[in-house]
């Protein structure tokens, strides 16, 4: 009995370890994102609080959040005109001169472009892949098609996390293991962000292209 029980116990412990690590991979990027935004809101609250209190006679909770929204909107307006575009291009050119900063900036920019402007970003097709273990399937986005040294076709898949699709995982998968699905990139992103609450009733699968 003990000999039969040991493999079962090892399987249970392995599953617990795998699920625990998967939970870390999901929660850490999401938690880091939330902490960054909280830090931004608190920092702006601290900067604006003396002026707000002087004007209104008391501090106003959440002023940092409103200021971030206004700042994003104003930067969008600024970057949309000719002068703003030239200045942004100049700043990006300076960033390109900084090796470490360049990689981080370009990575986040490409991911955000793919999420906010999917048809102009790097996402090409929506797929289903087995992740984080066999038997479980998740939504992914094709970012590139490559080959290994033997000439076998591989697909680079970006797997976003929920509800923050700007963090995720890169999987390089044999083409035959990738299932293309008939879903628009915009709809797939909505599905990811909503945790599956906003999703089509039927997901049509189609064979991977040759």
C-alpha positions in Angstrom: 0.0 0.0 0.0 2.8 2.4 0.9 4.5 1.7 -2.5 1.2 2.5 -4.3 0.6 5.6 -2.2 4.0 7.2 -2.8 3.5 7.9 -6.6 0.0 9.3 -5.8 1.5 11.6 -3.1 4.3 12.7 -5.5 1.7 13.5 -8.2 -0.4 15.5 -5.7 2.6 17.4 -4.4 3.8 18.1 -8.0 0.3 19.5 -8.9 0.3 21.7 -5.8 3.8 23.0 -6.7 2.8 23.6 -10.3 -0.4 25.4 -9.4 1.4 27.5 -6.8 4.0 28.6 -9.3 1.3 29.4 -11.8 -0.4 31.5 -9.2 2.8 33.4 -8.6 3.3 34.0 -12.3 -0.2 35.5 -12.6 -0.3 37.5 -9.3 3.2 39.0 -9.3 2.9 41.0 -12.7 -0.6 42.1 -11.8 0.4 43.1 -8.3 3.4 45.0 -9.6 1.2 46.9 -12.0 -1.3 47.8 -9.3 1.5 48.9 -7.0 3.0 51.2 -9.7 -0.3 52.9 -10.3 -0.9 53.3 -6.6 2.5 54.8 -6.2 1.8 57.3 -9.0 -1.6 58.2 -7.6 -0.2 58.7 -4.1 2.8 60.7 -5.4 0.6 63.1 -7.4 -1.8 63.3 -4.4 1.1 64.4 -2.2 2.3 67.0 -4.7 -1.2 68.5 -5.3 -2.6 68.2 -1.8 -1.2 71.6 -0.4 -2.6 73.5 -3.4 -5.9 71.7 -3.2 -6.2 72.3 0.5 -5.3 76.0 0.0 -8.1 76.4 -2.6 -10.8 74.2 -1.2 -9.9 74.3 2.5 -9.6 70.6 2.8 -7.8 67.7 1.0 -9.8 65.8 -1.7 -9.2 62.1 -1.8 -8.5 60.7 -5.3 -7.2 63.9 -6.8 -4.1 62.0 -8.0 -6.3 59.6 -10.1 -8.1 62.5 -11.7 -4.8 64.3 -12.4 -3.4 61.1 -14.1 -6.5 60.9 -16.4 -6.2 64.6 -17.3 -2.4 64.2 -17.8 -2.9 61.2 -20.2 -5.5 63.2 -22.1 -3.3 66.3 -22.4 -0.3 64.2 -23.5 -2.5 62.5 -26.1 -3.5 65.9 -27.5 0.1 67.2 -27.4 1.4 64.0 -29.2 -1.3 64.3 -31.9 -0.2 67.6 -33.3 2.8 68.3 -35.5 5.0 70.0 -32.9 4.2 67.3 -30.3 5.0 64.5 -32.6 8.4 66.0 -33.4 9.2 66.4 -29.7 8.1 62.8 -29.0 10.2 61.6 -31.9 13.2 63.4 -30.5 12.7 62.0 -27.0 12.4 58.5 -28.5 15.6 59.0 -30.4 17.4 59.9 -27.2 15.9 56.8 -25.5 17.3 54.7 -28.4 20.8 55.8 -27.4 20.4 54.2 -23.9 20.9 50.4 -24.2 19.0 49.1 -21.2 16.3 51.7 -21.3 15.8 51.2 -25.0 14.9 47.5 -24.6 12.5 48.1 -21.8 10.8 51.1 -23.5 10.4 49.3 -26.8 9.0 46.2 -25.2 6.4 48.0 -23.3 5.5 50.2 -26.2 5.0 47.3 -28.6 2.8 45.4 -26.1 0.7 48.5 -25.4 0.3 49.2 -29.1 -0.8 45.6 -29.6 -3.4 45.9 -26.8 -4.7 49.4 -27.5 -4.2 49.4 -31.3 -4.2 45.7 -32.1 -4.3 46.1 -35.9 -1.3 48.4 -35.8 0.6 46.4 -33.3 2.4 43.1 -33.4 -0.5 40.7 -32.9 -1.3 38.8 -36.1 -3.8 36.1 -35.3 -5.7 34.7 -32.3 -5.0 31.2 -31.2 -5.7 28.5 -28.6 -2.7 26.9 -27.0 -2.3 24.5 -24.1 -1.1 26.5 -21.1 0.0 26.4 -18.3 -0.2 22.6 -18.6 -1.6 20.0 -21.0 -5.3 19.7 -21.0 -5.8 23.5 -20.2 -6.3 25.9 -23.1 -5.8 29.7 -23.2 -6.1 32.6 -25.6 -2.8 33.6 -27.2 -1.7 36.0 -30.0 0.7 35.1 -32.8 3.6 37.5 -32.9 6.0 35.8 -35.3 6.6 32.6 -37.3 10.1 31.2 -37.3 12.0 27.9 -37.9 14.4 25.9 -35.9 17.8 24.6 -37.1 16.1 21.5 -38.6 13.6 23.6 -40.6 10.6 22.8 -38.4 8.0 25.5 -38.3 7.6 27.3 -34.9 5.1 30.0 -33.8 5.9 32.7 -31.3 2.8 33.2 -29.1 2.2 36.0 -26.6 -0.1 34.8 -23.8 -1.5 37.8 -21.9 -2.6 37.7 -18.2 -6.0 38.6 -17.0 -7.2 41.4 -16.4 -3.9 43.1 -17.4 -3.0 42.1 -20.9 0.2 44.2 -20.9 1.9 41.5 -18.9 2.2 37.9 -20.1 4.3 35.1 -21.3 6.2 34.2 -24.5 5.7 30.6 -25.7 7.5 29.2 -28.8 5.4 26.3 -30.0 5.5 23.9 -32.9 3.0 25.1 -35.5 1.1 21.8 -35.4 0.2 22.4 -31.7 -1.3 25.8 -32.4 -5.0 26.1 -33.1 -6.1 29.2 -35.0 -9.5 30.4 -34.1 -12.0 32.6 -35.9 -12.0 35.6 -33.5 -11.0 39.2 -34.0 -8.0 40.5 -32.1 -10.2 43.2 -30.4 -12.7 40.6 -29.3 -10.0 38.4 -27.9 -8.5 41.3 -25.9 -12.0 42.1 -24.4 -12.3 38.4 -23.4 -8.9 38.5 -21.7 -9.5 41.8 -19.9 -13.0 40.7 -18.7 -11.8 37.3 -17.5 -14.0 35.6 -20.0 -17.2 37.4 -19.0 -17.2 39.2 -22.4 -16.8 36.4 -24.9 -18.5 34.8 -28.0 -20.9 32.0 -27.3 -19.0 29.8 -29.8 -15.3 29.7 -30.6 -14.8 28.4 -34.1 -11.5 26.5 -34.5 -9.8 26.2 -37.8 -6.6 24.3 -38.8 -3.3 26.1 -38.6 -2.2 27.3 -42.0 0.5 25.4 -43.7 
